Amino acid sequence: MRLVSPGVQRCSDLLDEYRRKGRNQRGERLRFGGVGNRDVYNITAPFTDRGEPVIAGRVERRDSEDSEVMFFREQGGVWHPRRGDPVFPLQDPFFSRIHGELVVGGVETFPDPAKPGMVNWRTRFYRGRDVRTLEPFASGPDGMKDIRLVELSDGRIGVFTRPQGEVGGRGIIGYTEIGSLDELTADAILSAKLLTEQFHPDEWGGVNEAHLLANGLIGVLGHIAHYDAQMNKHYYPMVFAYDPRTHTASAMEIIAVREDFPPGPAKHPRLANVLFSGGLVRKGNGLAELYVGVSDAEAHRIVLPDPFSKFEAL
């Protein structure tokens, strides 16, 4: 069994393929309370913490990007901040389970010392037995988002990266491996081998979540994005399989579009067509739940065919 890379794929072609399938799926908006007049978006999928399902979400005012990451539990159909949990000054949370520990991360913004008046960013990582024992332990390189971890069957840790700029252009995906969380350093992340023939130079993408499949492949939930002529952003959840043994990625596949979800507000008109892939829960019955941030203003979920089943069957 060997994956065959299809080479560069354009967002427009992936969209055409998605619409040809004619899926009749409809998402639902998640309700959040206890955060005042702030929005909750770019959420994770639910994960079990201290015996109950928890969602981490980005919380901020509509007119600001001064963000906090908070942890929510559901009560009567509404997700409320869980009392006693930490609040982190981060954007766009994610989680993974590595060697029995919970790893949570997000994007930290800070003034760019090389560009007065501008903001830079880095990915920050926390580890602990559960949410309440999380402690910082690692940071990614300045200017890099979408660093994700996955524990492999041999105990090693797969690390997906997304360099931008001189190396990476608008954003491409890289992969490397480390032996333990103590080895997660900026230098290790920068050493990742890059998938240079996946995105067109005018487009970009990254990994949002990685799932180890039963056959040793990695099921990747990510995004592919581009600007249109009016500089509106377009983000789409996509998936592909990655073989860490051969450094080969399968074809990408868009799995949802904005019109699959109820209409709603946007943080800015240019962000109306943004779906941020938060996480995927495989249900074991051929279906999966996809959790997304919508238009940088809301959080939704949708039930769809498990997009990793076909890769696991290879």
Backbone as numpy.savetxt, mean C-alpha at the origin, in Angstrom:
# Nx Ny Nz CAx CAy CAz Cx Cy Cz
7.88 -24.34 -13.00 7.02 -23.15 -13.00 7.91 -21.91 -13.00
7.69 -21.03 -13.96 8.51 -19.82 -14.06 7.64 -18.70 -14.60
7.67 -17.56 -13.92 6.94 -16.40 -14.40 7.65 -15.81 -15.61
6.86 -15.26 -16.51 7.41 -14.61 -17.69 7.01 -13.14 -17.65
8.00 -12.27 -17.61 7.72 -10.84 -17.55 7.16 -10.35 -18.88
6.08 -9.55 -18.84 5.51 -9.05 -20.09 6.19 -7.78 -20.59
7.13 -7.24 -19.80 7.73 -5.97 -20.18 6.87 -4.80 -19.74
7.16 -3.63 -20.32 6.46 -2.41 -19.93 4.97 -2.52 -20.22
4.17 -2.10 -19.24 2.71 -2.08 -19.42 2.20 -0.67 -19.17
1.31 -0.20 -20.04 0.72 1.12 -19.90 -0.57 1.05 -19.11
-0.81 2.09 -18.34 -2.03 2.18 -17.54 -3.27 2.08 -18.42
-3.25 2.74 -19.57 -4.42 2.74 -20.45 -4.75 1.33 -20.93
-3.73 0.51 -21.22 -3.97 -0.85 -21.66 -4.56 -1.70 -20.53
-4.04 -1.51 -19.31 -4.56 -2.25 -18.17 -6.00 -1.87 -17.89
-6.33 -0.59 -18.06 -7.72 -0.15 -17.87 -8.64 -0.77 -18.91
-8.20 -0.79 -20.15 -9.00 -1.41 -21.21 -9.28 -2.88 -20.88
-8.25 -3.58 -20.42 -8.40 -4.99 -20.08 -9.38 -5.16 -18.93
-9.29 -4.28 -17.92 -10.21 -4.38 -16.78 -11.65 -4.18 -17.22
-11.89 -3.21 -18.07 -13.25 -2.89 -18.47 -13.81 -3.94 -19.42
-12.95 -4.62 -20.15 -13.43 -5.70 -21.02 -13.98 -6.87 -20.20
-13.48 -7.03 -18.99 -13.96 -8.13 -18.14 -15.38 -7.88 -17.65
-15.80 -6.61 -17.62 -17.18 -6.28 -17.28 -17.60 -6.71 -15.89
-16.73 -6.55 -14.91 -17.08 -6.93 -13.54 -18.20 -6.05 -13.01
-19.11 -6.68 -12.30 -20.23 -5.96 -11.70 -20.03 -5.97 -10.19
-19.10 -5.15 -9.73 -18.79 -5.10 -8.31 -19.04 -3.69 -7.79
-19.41 -3.61 -6.52 -19.74 -2.30 -5.94 -19.20 -2.22 -4.53
-18.39 -1.22 -4.29 -17.80 -1.05 -2.98 -18.71 -0.32 -2.02
-18.26 -0.19 -0.78 -19.01 0.52 0.24 -18.08 1.43 1.03
-18.63 2.55 1.47 -17.88 3.51 2.27 -17.83 3.04 3.72
-16.68 3.14 4.34 -16.54 2.84 5.76 -16.81 4.12 6.56
-17.47 3.94 7.68 -17.83 5.07 8.53 -16.86 5.16 9.71
-16.39 6.38 9.97 -15.46 6.62 11.06 -16.01 7.71 11.97
-15.78 7.56 13.27 -16.21 8.56 14.25 -15.10 8.83 15.24
-15.31 9.86 16.05 -14.37 10.17 17.11 -13.13 10.92 16.69
-13.15 11.50 15.47 -11.98 12.24 15.00 -12.32 13.69 14.68
-13.46 14.18 15.19 -13.86 15.56 14.91 -14.23 15.73 13.45
-13.79 16.84 12.87 -14.12 17.11 11.47 -13.00 16.69 10.53
-12.19 15.75 10.95 -11.10 15.27 10.11 -11.53 14.06 9.27
-10.87 13.87 8.16 -11.10 12.72 7.29 -10.22 11.55 7.73
-10.68 10.34 7.44 -9.88 9.13 7.60 -9.80 8.46 6.24
-8.59 8.27 5.75 -8.42 7.63 4.44 -7.08 6.89 4.41
-6.77 6.28 3.28 -5.55 5.50 3.09 -5.34 4.54 4.27
-6.35 3.71 4.48 -6.37 2.78 5.60 -5.63 1.49 5.27
-5.29 0.73 6.31 -4.83 -0.64 6.12 -6.06 -1.55 6.03
-5.83 -2.79 5.64 -6.84 -3.82 5.86 -6.91 -4.10 7.36
-8.01 -4.65 7.84 -8.08 -5.01 9.27 -7.06 -6.09 9.62
-6.51 -5.98 10.82 -5.64 -7.03 11.36 -6.00 -7.23 12.82
-5.70 -8.42 13.32 -6.07 -8.75 14.69 -5.01 -8.25 15.66
-5.46 -7.49 16.66 -4.56 -6.97 17.68 -5.27 -7.02 19.02
-4.64 -7.68 19.97 -5.23 -7.85 21.31 -6.63 -8.46 21.22
-6.77 -9.41 20.28 -7.99 -10.19 20.18 -9.13 -9.58 19.41
-8.91 -8.44 18.74 -10.00 -7.83 17.98 -9.48 -7.21 16.69
-10.35 -7.09 15.67 -9.93 -6.47 14.40 -9.67 -4.98 14.58
-8.57 -4.54 14.00 -8.15 -3.14 14.08 -7.78 -2.66 12.68
-8.10 -1.41 12.38 -7.67 -0.75 11.15 -6.80 0.45 11.52
-5.68 0.61 10.84 -4.90 1.83 10.97 -5.27 2.75 9.81
-5.42 4.05 10.10 -5.83 4.98 9.06 -5.13 6.32 9.17
-5.05 7.00 8.06 -4.50 8.35 7.99 -5.61 9.34 8.34
-5.34 10.20 9.29 -6.36 11.13 9.80 -5.85 12.55 9.62
-6.64 13.40 8.93 -6.22 14.79 8.74 -7.40 15.64 8.27
-7.25 16.93 8.41 -8.25 17.87 7.94 -8.24 17.92 6.41
-9.37 18.25 5.83 -9.50 18.31 4.37 -8.56 19.32 3.75
-8.26 20.41 4.47 -7.43 21.49 3.91 -5.98 21.40 4.36
-5.53 20.24 4.82 -4.19 20.11 5.37 -3.62 18.74 5.03
-2.29 18.62 5.09 -1.64 17.32 5.02 -0.88 17.04 6.30
-1.23 17.76 7.37 -0.68 17.50 8.69 -1.41 16.29 9.25
-0.80 15.13 9.14 -1.49 13.86 9.31 -1.07 13.13 10.57
-2.00 12.32 11.09 -1.71 11.38 12.15 -2.20 10.00 11.73
-1.52 8.96 12.20 -1.99 7.59 12.03 -2.59 7.15 13.35
-3.85 6.69 13.28 -4.58 6.23 14.44 -5.08 4.82 14.20
-5.40 4.11 15.28 -5.88 2.74 15.22 -7.35 2.71 15.65
-8.18 2.01 14.85 -9.63 2.05 15.02 -10.19 0.65 15.24
-11.24 0.58 16.06 -12.03 -0.64 16.23 -13.48 -0.33 15.88
-14.20 -1.35 15.40 -15.57 -1.14 14.94 -16.56 -1.33 16.08
-17.49 -0.39 16.19 -18.58 -0.45 17.16 -19.86 -0.02 16.47
-20.82 -0.94 16.32 -22.09 -0.60 15.71 -21.99 -0.07 14.29
-21.06 -0.63 13.52 -20.91 -0.22 12.13 -20.08 1.03 11.92
-19.50 1.58 12.99 -18.67 2.78 12.90 -17.31 2.47 13.53
-16.25 2.88 12.85 -14.90 2.66 13.35 -14.48 3.87 14.20
-14.12 3.59 15.47 -13.72 4.64 16.41 -12.26 4.42 16.84
-11.54 5.50 17.17 -10.18 5.32 17.70 -10.20 4.43 18.94
-9.27 3.52 19.03 -9.21 2.61 20.17 -8.46 3.28 21.33
-9.10 3.34 22.45 -8.51 4.00 23.61 -7.24 3.29 24.06
-6.24 4.09 24.41 -4.99 3.55 24.91 -3.96 3.25 23.85
-4.36 3.33 22.57 -3.41 3.05 21.49 -2.58 4.29 21.17
-1.37 4.09 20.68 -0.54 5.24 20.31 -1.07 5.94 19.07
-0.70 7.19 18.91 -0.98 7.98 17.70 0.36 8.42 17.15
0.60 8.14 15.88 1.90 8.44 15.27 1.78 9.59 14.28
2.76 10.50 14.24 2.75 11.61 13.28 3.20 11.16 11.90
2.39 10.33 11.26 2.75 9.70 9.99 1.59 9.81 9.00
1.88 9.47 7.75 0.88 9.32 6.71 0.88 7.86 6.23
-0.23 7.43 5.64 -0.31 6.21 4.83 0.24 4.97 5.55
-0.45 4.50 6.60 0.05 3.37 7.39 0.01 2.05 6.64
0.82 1.11 7.12 0.83 -0.26 6.63 1.29 -1.16 7.76
1.09 -2.47 7.61 1.54 -3.41 8.63 1.98 -4.71 7.99
2.75 -5.49 8.73 3.09 -6.85 8.36 3.43 -7.62 9.63
3.46 -8.93 9.52 3.87 -9.80 10.62 5.20 -10.44 10.23
6.23 -10.18 11.03 7.56 -10.66 10.72 8.13 -11.36 11.96
8.43 -12.65 11.84 9.06 -13.42 12.92 8.30 -13.26 14.23
6.97 -13.30 14.15 6.14 -13.23 15.34 5.90 -11.84 15.88
6.46 -10.83 15.24 6.27 -9.45 15.69 5.35 -8.70 14.73
4.66 -7.72 15.27 3.88 -6.79 14.46 4.80 -5.67 14.01
4.83 -5.41 12.73 5.59 -4.28 12.17 4.60 -3.30 11.56
4.64 -2.07 12.00 3.78 -1.01 11.48 4.67 0.10 10.96
4.27 0.68 9.84 5.04 1.78 9.28 4.15 2.84 8.69
4.79 3.92 8.28 4.09 5.02 7.63 5.11 6.02 7.11
4.60 7.06 6.51 5.46 8.07 5.89 5.59 9.27 6.83
6.83 9.61 7.14 7.14 10.77 7.98 7.59 11.91 7.06
6.99 13.08 7.21 7.40 14.26 6.44 8.22 15.18 7.32
9.13 15.94 6.68 10.02 16.83 7.41 10.54 17.91 6.46
10.94 19.08 6.97 11.48 20.12 6.10 12.74 19.63 5.39
12.80 19.90 4.09 13.94 19.45 3.30 15.11 20.42 3.52
16.20 19.96 4.13 17.31 20.88 4.40 17.97 21.42 3.14
17.85 20.69 2.02 18.48 21.11 0.78 17.58 22.04 -0.04
16.28 22.11 0.31 15.32 22.92 -0.44 14.45 23.70 0.54
14.91 24.89 0.95 14.14 25.66 1.94 12.70 25.89 1.50
11.78 25.67 2.42 10.36 25.82 2.13 9.70 24.60 1.55
10.49 23.56 1.25 9.96 22.32 0.68 9.94 21.22 1.73
9.15 20.18 1.45 9.00 19.05 2.36 9.61 17.81 1.72
10.30 17.03 2.53 10.79 15.73 2.10 10.09 14.67 2.94
10.40 13.40 2.68 9.72 12.33 3.41 10.62 11.11 3.51
10.29 10.26 4.47 10.96 8.97 4.63 9.94 7.99 5.24
10.20 6.71 5.08 9.36 5.68 5.67 9.91 5.30 7.04
9.04 5.31 8.05 9.43 4.95 9.42 8.80 3.62 9.79
9.53 2.79 10.53 9.09 1.47 10.92 9.09 1.33 12.44
8.04 0.64 12.94 7.89 0.36 14.36 7.66 -1.14 14.52
8.10 -1.70 15.65 7.91 -3.12 15.91 7.50 -3.34 17.37
6.74 -4.45 17.59 6.33 -4.77 18.95 5.48 -6.02 18.97
5.09 -6.45 20.18 4.20 -7.61 20.30 2.81 -7.27 19.77
2.39 -6.01 19.97 1.08 -5.54 19.54 1.16 -4.04 19.36
0.03 -3.40 19.06 0.03 -1.97 18.77 0.58 -1.16 19.94
0.22 -1.54 21.16 0.59 -0.73 22.32 2.05 -0.85 22.72
2.75 -1.83 22.18 4.17 -1.98 22.50 5.07 -1.59 21.32
4.51 -0.94 20.31 5.30 -0.57 19.14 6.39 0.44 19.51
7.59 0.20 19.02 8.72 1.10 19.21 9.43 1.30 17.87
9.93 2.51 17.60 10.64 2.74 16.32 11.92 1.93 16.26
12.23 1.42 15.06 13.46 0.65 14.93 14.19 0.89 13.62
13.56 1.49 12.61 14.25 1.65 11.33 13.61 2.79 10.54
14.40 3.36 9.64 13.92 4.38 8.70 14.46 4.07 7.32
13.66 4.35 6.31 14.11 4.18 4.95 14.90 5.39 4.48
15.42 5.33 3.27 16.15 6.47 2.71 15.23 7.69 2.55
15.78 8.87 2.68 15.01 10.09 2.44 14.46 10.06 1.01
13.18 10.45 0.87 12.56 10.52 -0.44 11.96 9.23 -0.94
11.87 8.20 -0.08 11.32 6.92 -0.55 10.10 6.52 0.28
8.99 6.29 -0.43 7.78 5.72 0.16 7.65 4.26 -0.31
6.57 3.62 0.10 6.19 2.29 -0.42 7.29 1.24 -0.22
7.85 1.21 0.97 8.76 0.13 1.36 7.92 -0.89 2.14
7.90 -2.12 1.69 7.04 -3.13 2.31 7.83 -4.41 2.57
7.42 -5.12 3.63 8.11 -6.32 4.08 7.20 -7.54 3.97
7.81 -8.71 3.77 7.06 -9.96 3.78 7.99 -11.05 4.27
7.50 -11.88 5.20 8.30 -13.01 5.69 8.19 -14.16 4.69
9.33 -14.69 4.28 9.38 -15.77 3.31 9.37 -17.13 4.00
9.18 -18.19 3.22 9.02 -19.52 3.79 10.29 -20.01 4.48
11.46 -19.50 4.08 12.72 -19.92 4.71 13.11 -19.01 5.87
12.22 -18.08 6.25 12.49 -17.19 7.37 13.15 -15.89 6.99
13.65 -15.79 5.77 14.22 -14.52 5.35 13.10 -13.50 5.13
13.47 -12.25 4.98 12.49 -11.17 4.85 12.65 -10.52 3.49
11.58 -10.56 2.69 11.58 -9.84 1.43 11.26 -8.38 1.66
12.00 -7.51 0.97 11.83 -6.07 1.11 11.57 -5.46 -0.27
10.38 -4.90 -0.46 10.08 -4.18 -1.69 10.36 -2.70 -1.47
10.89 -2.04 -2.49 11.29 -0.64 -2.39 10.68 0.16 -3.54
10.81 1.49 -3.47 10.35 2.32 -4.59 11.17 3.59 -4.70
12.35 3.48 -5.34 13.16 4.69 -5.54 12.51 5.63 -6.55
12.79 6.91 -6.39 12.34 7.95 -7.32 13.51 8.88 -7.61
13.38 9.65 -8.70 14.39 10.67 -8.99 15.41 10.17 -9.98
16.68 10.45 -9.69 17.76 10.08 -10.61 17.76 8.57 -10.85
17.53 7.80 -9.80 17.33 6.36 -9.92 15.85 6.08 -9.66
15.13 5.67 -10.67 13.73 5.33 -10.47 12.74 6.24 -11.15
13.18 7.43 -11.62 12.26 8.33 -12.30 11.09 8.70 -11.42
9.88 8.50 -11.91 8.68 8.83 -11.12 8.34 7.75 -10.09
9.05 6.63 -10.13 8.84 5.59 -9.13 8.77 4.21 -9.75
9.73 3.34 -9.44 9.70 1.95 -9.88 9.92 1.07 -8.66
9.73 -0.23 -8.85 9.77 -1.18 -7.75 11.11 -1.90 -7.72
11.64 -2.06 -6.50 12.84 -2.86 -6.30 12.59 -3.95 -5.29
13.52 -4.91 -5.21 13.38 -6.01 -4.26 14.75 -6.44 -3.77
14.81 -6.69 -2.46 16.00 -7.28 -1.85 15.54 -8.15 -0.68
16.48 -8.84 -0.04 16.16 -9.69 1.10 17.14 -9.41 2.23
16.63 -9.55 3.45 17.46 -9.43 4.65 17.18 -10.62 5.56
18.05 -10.84 6.53 17.90 -11.99 7.40 17.10 -11.73 8.65
17.04 -10.47 9.08 16.31 -10.12 10.29 15.91 -8.66 10.22
14.99 -8.25 11.08 14.57 -6.85 11.12 15.72 -5.93 11.49
16.70 -6.44 12.22 17.86 -5.62 12.59 18.67 -5.22 11.36
18.49 -5.92 10.25 19.22 -5.61 9.03 18.48 -4.63 8.12
17.31 -4.14 8.57 16.55 -3.20 7.75 17.15 -1.81 7.91
18.04 -1.46 7.00 18.72 -0.17 7.01 18.52 0.53 5.68
18.82 1.82 5.66 18.71 2.58 4.41 19.63 1.99 3.34
20.83 1.57 3.73 21.76 1.01 2.76 21.22 -0.30 2.18
20.62 -1.13 3.03 20.06 -2.39 2.53 18.93 -2.11 1.56
18.10 -1.14 1.88 16.98 -0.80 1.00 17.48 -0.26 -0.34
18.52 0.55 -0.31 19.07 1.12 -1.54 19.77 0.08 -2.40
20.08 -1.07 -1.83 20.75 -2.13 -2.60 19.79 -2.97 -3.42
18.49 -2.71 -3.33 17.49 -3.54 -3.99 17.71 -3.58 -5.50
17.48 -4.75 -6.07 17.51 -4.91 -7.52 16.20 -4.38 -8.09
16.27 -3.60 -9.16 15.10 -2.89 -9.66 14.43 -3.62 -10.82
13.09 -3.54 -10.84 12.30 -4.03 -11.97 12.20 -2.88 -12.98
13.17 -2.78 -13.84 13.29 -1.60 -14.70 12.37 -1.62 -15.90
11.77 -2.77 -16.22 10.91 -2.86 -17.41 9.49 -3.23 -16.99
8.92 -2.44 -16.11 7.56 -2.69 -15.64 6.65 -1.51 -15.95
7.08 -0.28 -15.63 6.28 0.93 -15.83 6.85 1.77 -16.97
5.96 2.41 -17.70 6.38 3.39 -18.69 7.00 4.59 -17.97
8.01 5.26 -18.56 8.67 6.38 -17.88 7.72 7.50 -17.46
6.58 7.67 -18.16 5.63 8.72 -17.79 4.69 8.28 -16.66
4.78 7.04 -16.23 3.89 6.50 -15.20 4.74 5.97 -14.06
4.07 5.58 -12.99 4.82 5.08 -11.84 3.95 4.11 -11.05
4.59 3.43 -10.11 3.85 2.50 -9.27 4.67 2.11 -8.06
4.04 1.33 -7.19 4.72 0.89 -5.98 3.94 -0.25 -5.34
4.55 -0.85 -4.32 3.95 -1.96 -3.58 3.28 -1.41 -2.34
2.05 -1.84 -2.10 1.33 -1.45 -0.89 1.22 -2.57 0.13
1.26 -3.82 -0.34 1.16 -4.96 0.56 1.68 -6.18 -0.17
2.33 -7.09 0.57 2.89 -8.30 -0.04 2.40 -9.53 0.72
1.94 -10.55 -0.02 1.40 -11.78 0.55 2.24 -12.96 0.08
2.77 -13.74 1.01 3.46 -14.97 0.63 2.43 -16.00 0.21
2.57 -16.53 -0.99 1.64 -17.53 -1.51 2.16 -18.94 -1.21
1.27 -19.92 -1.30 1.60 -21.28 -0.89 2.71 -21.89 -1.73
2.90 -21.42 -2.96 3.92 -21.97 -3.84 5.24 -21.21 -3.80
5.38 -20.27 -2.86 6.62 -19.52 -2.73 6.66 -18.22 -3.50
5.70 -18.02 -4.41 5.60 -16.72 -5.06 5.09 -15.68 -4.07
5.28 -14.42 -4.38 4.76 -13.33 -3.57 3.64 -12.65 -4.35
2.46 -12.61 -3.74 1.36 -11.86 -4.33 1.48 -10.40 -3.93
1.61 -9.53 -4.90 1.84 -8.11 -4.65 0.56 -7.33 -4.92
0.12 -6.59 -3.91 -0.92 -5.57 -4.08 -0.21 -4.23 -4.17
-0.45 -3.52 -5.26 0.23 -2.24 -5.44 -0.66 -1.23 -6.12
-0.02 -0.26 -6.74 -0.75 0.76 -7.49 0.04 1.11 -8.74
-0.69 1.54 -9.75 -0.10 2.12 -10.95 -0.76 3.47 -11.14
0.01 4.48 -11.54 -0.50 5.85 -11.54 0.10 6.66 -12.68
-0.63 7.73 -13.02 -0.12 8.66 -14.04 -0.84 10.00 -13.89
-0.31 11.02 -14.54 -0.97 12.32 -14.67 -1.63 12.40 -16.05
-2.74 13.12 -16.12 -3.30 13.41 -17.44 -2.80 14.78 -17.90
-3.31 15.26 -19.04 -2.82 16.51 -19.62 -3.09 17.72 -18.73
-4.09 17.62 -17.87 -4.42 18.72 -16.95 -3.76 18.54 -15.59
-2.83 17.58 -15.48 -2.10 17.28 -14.25 -3.01 16.76 -13.14
-4.13 16.13 -13.53 -4.92 15.37 -12.57 -4.23 14.03 -12.32
-4.26 13.57 -11.07 -3.66 12.29 -10.74 -4.67 11.16 -10.93
-4.18 10.03 -11.42 -5.00 8.83 -11.59 -4.25 7.66 -10.96
-4.84 7.08 -9.92 -4.25 5.94 -9.19 -5.19 4.75 -9.27
-4.62 3.56 -9.53 -5.42 2.35 -9.64 -4.79 1.22 -8.83
-5.58 0.50 -8.04 -5.06 -0.71 -7.38 -4.72 -1.76 -8.43
-3.57 -2.38 -8.28 -3.18 -3.43 -9.22 -2.50 -4.55 -8.45
-2.39 -5.70 -9.09 -1.71 -6.85 -8.51 -0.78 -7.46 -9.55
0.23 -8.18 -9.04 1.05 -9.05 -9.87 1.71 -10.07 -8.95
2.28 -11.10 -9.52 3.04 -12.08 -8.76 4.52 -11.82 -8.98
5.28 -12.04 -7.92 6.73 -11.85 -8.00 7.42 -13.12 -7.53
8.41 -13.57 -8.31 9.20 -14.74 -7.95 10.54 -14.27 -7.40
10.76 -14.39 -6.08 12.01 -13.89 -5.50 13.23 -14.71 -5.92
13.00 -15.93 -6.44 14.12 -16.77 -6.84 14.69 -16.35 -8.19
13.84 -15.81 -9.05 14.28 -15.44 -10.39 14.21 -13.94 -10.65
13.74 -13.18 -9.65 13.55 -11.73 -9.79 12.71 -11.42 -11.03
11.58 -12.11 -11.12 10.69 -11.95 -12.26 9.29 -11.61 -11.76
8.65 -10.67 -12.45 7.28 -10.27 -12.12 6.35 -10.65 -13.25
5.16 -11.09 -12.89 4.14 -11.39 -13.88 3.54 -10.09 -14.42
2.61 -10.23 -15.34 1.86 -9.08 -15.82 1.07 -8.45 -14.68
0.92 -7.13 -14.73 0.09 -6.44 -13.77 -1.37 -6.51 -14.20
-2.26 -6.36 -13.23 -3.70 -6.39 -13.49 -4.39 -5.38 -12.58
-5.10 -4.44 -13.14 -5.91 -3.52 -12.33 -7.11 -4.29 -11.78
-7.42 -4.09 -10.49 -8.49 -4.87 -9.86 -9.66 -4.00 -9.38
-9.59 -2.69 -9.51 -10.72 -1.82 -9.15 -10.48 -0.44 -9.74
-11.58 0.28 -9.98 -11.52 1.65 -10.48 -12.49 2.50 -9.67
-12.35 3.81 -9.79 -13.12 4.72 -8.94 -14.62 4.52 -9.08
-15.10 4.22 -10.29 -16.55 4.08 -10.48 -17.11 2.81 -9.84
-16.25 1.94 -9.31 -16.73 0.78 -8.56 -17.22 1.15 -7.16
-17.02 2.40 -6.76 -17.33 2.83 -5.41 -18.35 3.97 -5.43
-19.06 4.18 -4.32 -20.04 5.28 -4.28 -19.36 6.63 -4.52
-20.07 7.58 -5.13 -19.51 8.92 -5.32 -19.28 9.59 -3.97
-18.36 10.51 -3.95 -18.04 11.20 -2.71 -17.08 12.35 -2.94
-16.68 13.02 -1.86 -15.82 14.20 -1.98 -14.38 13.83 -2.31
-13.61 14.82 -2.71 -12.18 14.66 -2.94 -11.44 15.77 -2.18
-10.24 15.46 -1.76 -9.44 16.46 -1.06 -9.17 17.66 -1.97
-9.00 17.37 -3.26 -8.79 18.39 -4.29 -9.33 17.81 -5.59
-9.90 18.63 -6.49 -10.43 18.08 -7.74 -9.43 17.24 -8.52
-8.15 17.55 -8.41 -7.15 16.79 -9.15 -6.91 15.39 -8.57
-7.50 15.12 -7.39 -7.33 13.83 -6.75 -8.59 12.98 -6.81
-9.57 13.41 -7.59 -10.87 12.71 -7.61 -10.74 11.27 -8.05
-9.78 10.96 -8.92 -9.66 9.60 -9.46 -8.48 8.85 -8.82
-8.30 9.04 -7.54 -7.22 8.37 -6.81 -7.81 7.26 -5.94
-7.37 6.03 -6.18 -7.64 4.90 -5.28 -6.31 4.43 -4.73
-6.14 4.51 -3.42 -4.91 4.11 -2.76 -5.10 2.70 -2.18
-4.32 1.75 -2.67 -4.44 0.36 -2.22 -3.97 0.24 -0.78
-4.92 -0.01 0.14 -4.54 -0.09 1.54 -4.17 -1.50 1.98
-4.98 -2.48 1.58 -4.71 -3.85 1.97 -5.75 -4.79 1.42
-5.43 -6.07 1.44 -6.29 -7.10 0.88 -6.42 -8.23 1.88
-7.66 -8.66 2.14 -7.92 -9.82 3.01 -8.42 -10.96 2.14
-7.66 -12.04 2.07 -8.08 -13.21 1.31 -9.03 -14.02 2.19
-10.23 -14.30 1.66 -11.28 -14.92 2.47 -11.23 -16.45 2.44
-10.48 -17.04 1.53 -10.38 -18.49 1.46 -11.51 -19.16 0.72
-12.44 -18.40 0.17 -13.57 -18.97 -0.57 -13.59 -18.48 -2.02
-12.42 -18.08 -2.50 -12.34 -17.55 -3.86 -12.57 -16.06 -3.93
-12.85 -15.43 -2.80 -13.10 -14.00 -2.76 -12.07 -13.30 -1.87
-12.01 -12.00 -2.00 -11.13 -11.18 -1.18 -11.79 -9.84 -0.93
-11.40 -9.18 0.15 -11.85 -7.82 0.45 -10.68 -6.87 0.24
-10.90 -5.87 -0.60 -9.90 -4.85 -0.86 -10.27 -3.58 -0.11
-9.33 -3.04 0.63 -9.52 -1.80 1.39 -8.72 -0.70 0.72
-9.38 0.44 0.47 -8.74 1.51 -0.29 -9.04 2.88 0.32
-8.09 3.79 0.12 -8.36 5.21 0.31 -8.92 5.75 -0.98
-9.93 6.63 -0.88 -10.63 7.13 -2.06 -10.53 8.65 -2.11
-9.92 9.15 -3.19 -9.86 10.60 -3.47 -9.22 11.39 -2.34
-8.34 10.75 -1.58 -7.67 11.39 -0.43 -8.66 12.02 0.53
-9.84 11.39 0.69 -10.86 11.97 1.57 -11.66 10.90 2.31
-11.74 9.67 1.79 -12.59 8.65 2.39 -11.88 7.29 2.35
-12.49 6.33 3.06 -12.01 4.95 3.05 -13.16 4.03 2.67
-12.90 3.11 1.74 -13.92 2.19 1.25 -13.36 0.77 1.24
-14.27 -0.19 1.05 -13.87 -1.58 0.83 -14.76 -2.18 -0.24
-14.26 -3.27 -0.84 -15.01 -3.91 -1.90 -14.68 -5.40 -1.90
-15.67 -6.23 -2.19 -15.47 -7.67 -2.31 -15.26 -7.99 -3.79
-14.23 -8.77 -4.07 -13.91 -9.12 -5.46 -13.29 -10.50 -5.52
-13.16 -11.07 -6.71 -12.49 -12.37 -6.82 -11.06 -12.27 -6.30
-10.64 -13.28 -5.55 -9.28 -13.28 -5.00 -8.28 -13.17 -6.15
-7.55 -12.07 -6.25 -6.67 -11.88 -7.41 -5.41 -12.71 -7.36
-5.12 -13.35 -6.20 -3.90 -14.14 -6.07 -4.12 -15.62 -6.32
-5.37 -16.06 -6.42 -5.65 -17.49 -6.57 -4.97 -18.07 -7.81
-5.03 -17.34 -8.90 -4.47 -17.89 -10.15 -2.95 -18.01 -10.07
-2.30 -17.12 -9.31 -0.85 -17.23 -9.15 -0.50 -18.39 -8.23
-1.31 -18.60 -7.21 -1.04 -19.69 -6.27 -1.24 -21.05 -6.93
-2.02 -21.09 -8.00 -2.29 -22.34 -8.69 -1.21 -22.70 -9.71
-0.26 -21.81 -9.92 0.78 -22.09 -10.92 1.64 -23.27 -10.49
